Amino acid sequence: MPRARAARPKDDAIEMLLALSQSELLLEQIYVALEQTIRASVKQMLREQALSPAQHRAMRRVPAKVLAELRAECSWSLLRPQILSTYRRIFDREKIDGLIRFYRSQAGGAYQQAMIATLHGSMALAQAQASLLPKMKQAMDKAVREATRVRTRAVVSPRKSSSNQSKDPRNIGRHVRVRALAPSSLIHQRRQS
């Protein structure tokens, strides 16, 4: 016997679940944490870069501009219809009702508070990891500098050819080979090994 199709949840039930789970508040908490992370990153960069006073002022405005753009593109009013659609697609009415009962319970309330604290802890961890970005950038810059020291030089082979071959325009460039020259420090390392 085929299984009956599960009843789709109603939007008002999903809205109730979003309100009980404090989804809009969690989004706001994410914005606050992101702002702190961005400000910390800019502050770190300002310490490491030699910038003019005007550049410093411009960089101090970056976090507010980035957050304003993020809030405009990812506001609750824009995300809400997408969230409703996602919940409609993933959850049936029975699961939404069960989640509502959970969030109304003491355990659900405790879970919600723990999620907010977890979010703050996760963002603090992300801020700590963001301090690694300047070190990674330095390593990448160094690698790029070393790679750009390798230069290319065309070397004409001392290959003998008949006088008729060298005058033939189809043979021009056939005796040229390209050799990459490594930085002298790499050459010395290779000779020593």
N, C-alpha and C positions, 0 to 999 in steps of 0.2 A: 504494500500500500504506500503510495507516495506521501512524503512528509508535507504537511501544510506549510505554506509560506509564512514566515514570521511577519507579524504586523510591524509596519514602519512606524517609527516614533513621530509624534506630533512636534511641531516647532516650539509650542509653548512648554512642552516637557524638556526639550533640549535647552531652551532658554532658562528654565528653572535649574537644570543641572549646571549650566555655565555660571549662574548666579551663586549657587551653593558652593561650587568649586572655586569661586572667586577668580575666574579666568581673566577678567579685565584687570583686577588688582595685580595678578601675577605678571601680566604684560607690562603694567606700569613699573613693577619691581624690576623687570628685565631692563626697561629703559633707564632706570636710575642706576642700576649696576653697570650697564654699558657706558653711561656717561662717566661714571667713576673710572672705568677702565680706559676710556679714551683720554680723559684728562690726565691720568697717570702716564699713559704712553707719550702724550704730547710733552708733559713736564720732563720726562726722561730724555726725550729727543732734544728739548731746548737746552738741557744741561750738556749734551754731547755735541751740539752743533754750534758753530760760530756764526751767529746771525746778528743782523743789525737790530736796533730797537724797533724799527717799523716791522721787520720780519717777526720779531718776538710777539708784538701786539697782534699781528695777523694770525700767527699760529695759536695764540691763546683763544682766538675766536673760533677755531676749528671745531672743538667739541660741540659747542652750541649749534653750529651750522649742520654738522653731521647728524646730531640728534633731531634737529628740526626736520631735516630731510627724511630721516628714518620714521619719525612720528607721522609725517605726512603720507608716506608710502605704506606704512604698516600700522595705521591707526586702528583702534578697536572697531570703529564704524566700517572700515574697509575689510577687516579680517572676519568680522562676525558672520556675514553671509557665507563666506567660504568655510568657516568652522561649522556652521549649521549644515551645510551641504555634506561635509565630510562625516559629521555625526550621523546624518540621515543614511548615508551610504554604508557606514560601518556597523552601527548599532541598530538592533531592533528595539521595539517598544519595551519588551520585558527587561532588557539589559539597561536601558535608560532608567526605567522605574527602579531597578535594583540599585543603580548608582545614586539615584536621588535618595533612596532610603539610607544608603550608606553615608552620604554626606550629611544627612539630617541626624545621624546617630552620633553618640559621643566619640566613638572610634573615628568616624569620618571627620569630625571637627578637629580631633587631635592630628589626624593625618594631614589635613589641610594646613594646620599651623606648622607641622614638621616640613611640609613641602616648601613653604615660604622660607623657613630657616635653611633648608637644603639649597634652595636657589641662591641665597646670600652666600653660603659657604662655597658653592660651585663658582660663583662669580669672583669671589676672593681668590680661589685657586687659579682661575683664568687670568686674573690680574698678575698673580705671581709668575705665571708662565709667560705672560706678555713681556716680562723683564728679560726673557731670553731672546726676544726678537732682535734687539740691537747686536747681541753677540753673533747671532746667525747672520745678520746683515754684514757684519764685519768680515766673517769668514767667507761669505759669498763675494764681497768686494775684493778681498785678497785673491780669491781664486780667479776672478775676472782679470785682475791686474796681471797675475802670472800668465794667464792664457793669452793676454794681448801682447805680452813680451815676445811670444813666439812670432817670428816674422817670416814671411815667405820671400824667397829670392829665386829668380829664374837663373838657371845655370845652363850654359850652352855646352853640350857634350862635345868632347874633343874627337868625335867619331869622324873617320875619314869618309869622304864621299867623292864620287867622281864629279868632275867639273860640270857635266851636263845635269846631274841630279841637283846640285846646289843652285843652278840657274832656273830649274823648273819651279814655277810658282806653287805647284801642289806640294812641294817638299818643304816650303818655308814653314818653320816652326816644328817640324817633325823631330828635330834633334834637340829640342829644348825640353828639359825636364824641370819640374818644380821640386824644391827641397825645402822643408820647414826647418828653420833654425831655432833650436831651443834656447832658453835663457842660459847664459854661461854657467850659472850655479847648477843647473841640471846636467850640463855636459860634464862638469867637474865631478859631480856625484856619480855619473855613469862610469867615468874613467877609474874612479877609486874602487868601484864594486867589482 
